[in-house]
């Protein structure tokens, strides 16, 4: 058996990341944005769930796009597109609001004024969409073919699909694990 080189393993990880993990994070951001801005309204706990999920996806994507993650185990946009780096600019303070409110049970959690709110969400969302579009356009051809656009698009909301229809989900994934009726167009 021939062992893979470090470069071959890194390449395979990039391919998998573009196929599933990065599109999944973008799909979750998009889905939760649509839930948070839906005029029909949500029960407050459902809204809070979508809010927290949106913030996690937004922070992950922003960290990726700005090459802000210093961990050796995390991909950055520049690992895929040489020299790519988004700038948060005037949105930097908006992203900072997430830290004490959503990611930690700190002593100085905001109450009322200073919370990461729907107005902030409506500013962060288009920035991430715009920066992701730039990133995808700049992907080299040998990597671009692995970008799974279909996995980045949430399936249509179908209220007839329930836990009983889908079965229990045991982990997060880019597509339902227990149901075979929905498959993104270019799903492998």
C-alpha positions in Angstrom: 0.0 0.0 0.0 1.4 3.4 -1.0 1.1 6.0 1.6 -0.1 9.5 0.6 2.2 12.5 0.9 1.3 15.4 3.1 0.6 17.4 0.0 -1.8 14.8 -1.4 -3.7 14.6 1.9 -3.9 18.4 2.1 -5.3 18.4 -1.5 -7.9 15.8 -0.7 -8.9 17.8 2.4 -9.4 20.9 0.3 -11.5 19.0 -2.3 -13.7 17.6 0.5 -13.9 21.0 2.2 -15.1 22.7 -1.1 -17.5 19.9 -1.7 -19.2 19.7 1.7 -18.0 21.8 4.6 -17.7 25.3 3.2 -21.0 25.0 1.2 -22.7 23.6 4.3 -21.7 26.7 6.4 -23.0 29.0 3.6 -26.2 27.0 3.4 -26.8 27.4 7.1 -26.1 31.1 7.0 -28.6 31.5 4.1 -31.3 29.3 5.7 -31.1 31.1 9.1 -31.1 34.5 7.4 -34.3 33.6 5.6 -35.8 32.4 8.9 -34.8 35.5 10.8 -36.2 37.9 8.1 -39.4 35.9 7.4 -42.4 38.2 7.8 -44.5 35.3 9.2 -42.5 35.5 12.4 -41.1 32.8 14.6 -41.8 31.7 18.2 -39.1 33.6 20.2 -37.1 30.4 21.0 -37.1 29.4 17.3 -35.9 32.9 16.5 -33.2 32.7 19.1 -32.1 29.3 17.7 -31.8 30.8 14.2 -30.1 33.8 15.6 -27.4 31.8 17.3 -26.9 29.5 14.3 -26.6 32.5 12.0 -24.0 34.0 14.2 -21.9 30.8 14.3 -22.0 30.5 10.5 -21.3 34.2 10.1 -18.3 34.1 12.4 -16.9 30.9 10.8 -17.3 32.3 7.3 -15.8 35.7 8.3 -12.9 34.0 10.0 -12.3 31.9 6.9 -12.6 34.8 4.4 -10.4 37.2 6.4 -7.8 34.5 7.2 -8.5 35.3 10.8 -8.2 31.8 12.2 -4.7 31.1 13.5 -5.3 27.5 14.3 -3.1 25.1 12.2 -6.0 22.8 11.8 -8.3 25.3 10.1 -8.4 26.3 6.4 -8.2 30.0 5.4 -9.3 31.5 2.1 -5.7 32.1 1.2 -5.1 28.4 1.4 -7.3 28.1 -1.7 -6.7 31.4 -3.5 -3.2 32.8 -3.2 -3.3 36.3 -1.6 -7.1 36.3 -1.0 -8.1 38.2 2.1 -11.4 39.9 2.9 -11.5 43.0 5.1 -14.4 43.5 7.6 -13.8 47.2 7.5 -16.8 49.0 9.2 -18.3 45.7 10.1 -15.5 44.8 12.5 -17.4 46.2 15.5 -20.6 44.4 14.5 -18.7 41.1 14.5 -17.3 41.9 17.9 -20.8 42.2 19.3 -21.3 38.4 18.8 -18.5 37.4 21.2 -19.9 38.4 24.6 -23.6 37.8 23.6 -23.5 34.5 21.7 -20.2 32.7 22.1 -19.6 33.1 25.9 -21.6 33.4 29.1 -19.4 36.3 30.1 -19.9 38.7 33.0 -20.6 41.7 30.7 -23.3 40.3 28.4 -25.2 43.1 26.7 -28.8 43.6 27.6 -30.9 45.7 25.3 -28.6 48.2 23.7 -25.4 46.7 22.2 -26.8 43.3 21.3 -26.1 41.6 17.9 -29.6 42.2 16.4 -31.5 41.9 13.2 -30.1 45.2 11.9 -26.6 43.8 12.3 -27.6 40.6 10.7 -28.9 42.5 7.7 -25.5 44.2 7.4 -23.4 41.0 7.9 -25.3 38.8 5.5 -24.8 40.7 2.3 -21.1 41.3 3.1 -20.5 37.5 3.5 -22.5 36.8 0.3 -20.4 39.3 -1.6 -17.1 38.1 -0.2 -18.0 34.4 -0.8 -18.8 35.3 -4.4 -15.4 37.0 -4.8 -13.7 33.9 -3.3 -15.5 31.4 -5.5 -14.8 33.5 -8.7 -11.1 33.5 -7.8 -10.8 29.8 -7.1 -8.2 28.2 -9.4 -9.8 26.0 -12.0 -8.3 22.8 -10.6 -10.1 23.6 -7.3 -13.2 25.4 -8.6 -14.5 22.1 -10.0 -14.9 20.9 -6.4 -17.1 23.8 -5.3 -20.5 22.3 -4.6 -22.8 25.3 -5.3 -25.9 23.1 -4.9 -25.0 22.3 -1.3 -24.8 26.0 -0.4 -28.5 26.5 -1.3 -31.0 25.6 1.3 -33.8 23.3 0.1 -37.2 24.8 -0.2 -39.1 25.1 3.0 -41.6 22.3 3.0 -43.7 22.2 6.2 -44.9 18.6 5.3 -41.3 17.4 6.0 -41.2 16.5 9.7 -39.1 14.4 12.0 -41.6 11.6 11.3 -40.9 11.9 7.6 -37.2 12.4 7.8 -36.4 10.2 10.8 -34.1 11.3 13.5 -31.0 13.3 12.5 -27.9 12.4 14.6 -25.3 14.9 13.3 -25.2 18.0 11.2 -24.7 17.4 7.5 -25.0 19.1 4.1 -28.0 17.1 3.2 -30.5 15.0 5.3 -29.0 11.8 6.4 -32.2 9.9 7.0 -34.3 10.8 4.0 -33.5 10.2 0.3 -36.1 12.4 -1.2 -34.0 15.6 -1.4 -30.7 15.6 -3.1 -28.9 18.7 -4.3 -28.6 18.8 -8.1 -24.9 18.0 -8.3 -24.8 15.7 -5.3 -22.4 12.9 -5.8 
